[in-house]
Amino acid sequence: MMRPFFSRLWKFFRNAVAVVCGLALVIALLPSKARSQLGLDPCCAIISAGLNTISGLLRSSVAMPLGSIQQSQQQSANFEQQVVFPPAAITQARNLALQFQGTFVQMRQLFQTPVASATLPVPQTLEQSLLSRNPNAVPQITTNYAALYGIVTPLTHAPQSIRNLVDMTDAEAQAAMKKAVEIDALADLELQAVEQINQQLQSAAPGTATILESEAAAWLVRANAYTQSAMAELMRVRSIELANQSDQFKFSASHTLNLHNAGARALQQGVQ
């Protein structure tokens, strides 16, 4: 919109300068006896009249449009400062972000309050791994779990169906424990990200608020994904519990049928 105007303005200046130069050249070529009785050079009067004409044209054709443009720009700046980005609202938002920063620090401290309760050495070792919030401690859970709950029953001590049931239960229990450690570590990373975004908001320019908002929205999507992962793990634990109950019913029914058949065979042998 502004480019055509300035292009026309440049053409006007160029043409005006060309006209003045042409007039000066023509007057310079006039005979020297074309002077007035007062001794004044008529070329000076003509050049002065031309310059006055150009000055009038500049005031009427250039100054007024430039004044309108400046007024429009000032109105736009006032609208941004008073309506879109008012300084009082920006200061209030930054103060609120500063207050939230202190709240986030308190929440993080409360979130990391120790809750370990085991008193014996073997349970304490497993509990330390479970509450470590360190993904590097996940491989230790298998060893610590076996030390506390034992390994799968040997084949000579239980039927294969019971061994399968115990193995699956132990596997899902360890998987849930490992997933809990991973989710704790992810929660710590999320809290750190929230604190960093809040610190940036305290000194961010109004134009960068949208970028920080997008970052916060991205972290919210990640947090929802982690929550869904935790819910999926809880569903797996619950499904294993239901499967164990079903298997126990099946095992009881099968064991009852075997006892019934053994009793019937014993009665037949006694009759004979």
BELTA-V902507 format. One record per residue. RES is the residue in one letter. PHI is phi in degrees with one decimal (* if undefined). NEAR is the number of other C-alpha atoms within 8 Angstrom. Layout:
BEGIN
res={RES,RES}
phi={PHI,PHI}
near={NEAR,NEAR}
END
This chain:
BEGIN
res={M,M,R,P,F,F,S,R,L,W,K,F,F,R,N,A,V,A,V,V,C,G,L,A,L,V,I,A,L,L,P,S,K,A,R,S,Q,L,G,L,D,P,C,C,A,I,I,S,A,G,L,N,T,I,S,G,L,L,R,S,S,V,A,M,P,L,G,S,I,Q,Q,S,Q,Q,Q,S,A,N,F,E,Q,Q,V,V,F,P,P,A,A,I,T,Q,A,R,N,L,A,L,Q,F,Q,G,T,F,V,Q,M,R,Q,L,F,Q,T,P,V,A,S,A,T,L,P,V,P,Q,T,L,E,Q,S,L,L,S,R,N,P,N,A,V,P,Q,I,T,T,N,Y,A,A,L,Y,G,I,V,T,P,L,T,H,A,P,Q,S,I,R,N,L,V,D,M,T,D,A,E,A,Q,A,A,M,K,K,A,V,E,I,D,A,L,A,D,L,E,L,Q,A,V,E,Q,I,N,Q,Q,L,Q,S,A,A,P,G,T,A,T,I,L,E,S,E,A,A,A,W,L,V,R,A,N,A,Y,T,Q,S,A,M,A,E,L,M,R,V,R,S,I,E,L,A,N,Q,S,D,Q,F,K,F,S,A,S,H,T,L,N,L,H,N,A,G,A,R,A,L,Q,Q,G,V,Q}
phi={*,-79.5,-63.9,-60.4,-64.2,-66.9,-66.4,-65.6,-63.3,-65.2,-62.4,-64.5,-60.3,-62.9,-67.2,-64.7,-64.1,-63.9,-65.2,-63.1,-62.6,-64.2,-62.5,-62.1,-66.7,-65.0,-66.8,-65.1,-85.7,-68.3,-61.6,-71.5,-85.4,-89.6,-107.4,-80.6,-69.3,-82.5,84.6,-88.1,-80.2,-64.2,-67.0,-66.3,-65.1,-67.8,-63.9,-62.5,-64.5,-65.9,-66.5,-63.1,-63.7,-64.2,-62.0,-64.2,-64.6,-63.6,-66.3,-84.9,-98.8,-115.4,-63.5,-64.9,-61.7,-65.2,-63.8,-66.4,-64.5,-62.1,-64.6,-63.9,-62.9,-66.1,-63.8,-64.4,-64.5,-63.7,-64.6,-65.5,-74.0,-97.0,-115.4,-74.8,-125.7,-69.1,-58.0,-63.9,-67.2,-65.0,-62.8,-64.1,-64.9,-67.6,-64.3,-66.0,-63.2,-65.1,-65.5,-62.9,-60.2,-63.8,-66.0,-64.2,-64.1,-64.0,-62.6,-65.6,-62.9,-67.3,-66.0,-100.7,-64.9,-62.2,-127.4,-61.4,-133.5,-68.1,-116.8,-93.2,-59.3,-65.6,-61.3,-62.1,-63.3,-67.3,-65.2,-61.8,-67.0,-69.0,-101.6,-71.8,59.1,-121.5,-61.0,-68.5,-86.7,-61.5,-61.3,-74.8,-64.1,-60.9,-66.7,-66.5,-66.3,-64.2,-66.5,-92.0,-101.4,86.3,-96.5,-63.8,-57.7,-61.2,-62.8,-77.3,-103.0,-157.3,-63.2,-62.9,-62.5,-67.7,-63.4,-62.6,-63.7,-66.2,-64.0,-67.3,-64.4,-63.7,-63.8,-70.1,-63.2,-66.9,-62.3,-64.8,-63.9,-65.8,-64.1,-63.7,-64.4,-63.4,-66.4,-60.6,-64.7,-65.1,-62.2,-63.6,-64.0,-63.9,-63.7,-63.6,-65.0,-62.0,-65.2,-66.4,-63.8,-66.1,-65.1,-66.8,-65.5,-66.4,-124.8,-77.9,-74.8,-56.8,-71.2,-93.4,-61.5,-65.5,-64.6,-64.8,-63.4,-64.8,-62.9,-63.6,-64.8,-64.2,-66.5,-64.7,-63.2,-62.8,-61.9,-63.6,-65.6,-65.2,-62.9,-64.5,-63.1,-65.1,-63.5,-62.5,-65.3,-62.0,-65.0,-65.2,-62.1,-64.9,-66.0,-66.2,-60.8,-65.4,-64.7,-63.9,-62.2,-63.7,-66.2,-64.1,-63.1,-64.2,-64.0,-63.7,-63.9,-65.1,-65.0,-64.4,-65.3,-64.4,-64.3,-63.7,-67.1,-65.3,-64.6,-64.6,-65.4,-65.0,-65.9,-64.3,-66.2,-66.4,-68.5,-69.0}
near={4,5,6,7,8,8,8,8,9,8,8,8,8,8,8,9,8,8,8,11,8,8,10,10,8,8,8,7,6,7,5,5,4,7,9,8,5,4,6,8,8,9,9,8,8,9,11,8,8,9,9,8,8,9,8,8,9,9,9,8,8,10,9,9,8,8,8,8,8,8,8,8,8,8,8,8,8,8,9,10,10,9,7,7,10,10,8,6,8,10,8,8,8,11,9,8,12,11,8,9,11,8,8,10,8,8,8,9,8,7,6,6,6,4,4,7,4,7,6,6,6,9,10,10,9,12,10,9,11,12,8,8,9,10,8,5,9,11,7,8,14,9,8,11,11,9,8,9,6,7,5,7,8,7,8,5,6,9,8,7,6,8,13,8,10,10,9,9,10,8,8,11,9,11,8,11,10,11,10,10,15,11,10,10,11,9,8,8,8,10,10,8,9,9,10,8,11,12,11,9,11,10,7,8,6,7,5,8,10,7,7,11,8,8,9,10,8,8,10,8,8,8,9,8,8,10,8,8,8,11,8,8,10,9,8,9,11,8,8,11,8,8,8,10,8,8,9,8,8,8,8,8,8,8,8,8,8,8,8,8,8,8,8,8,8,8,8,8,7,6,5,4}
END
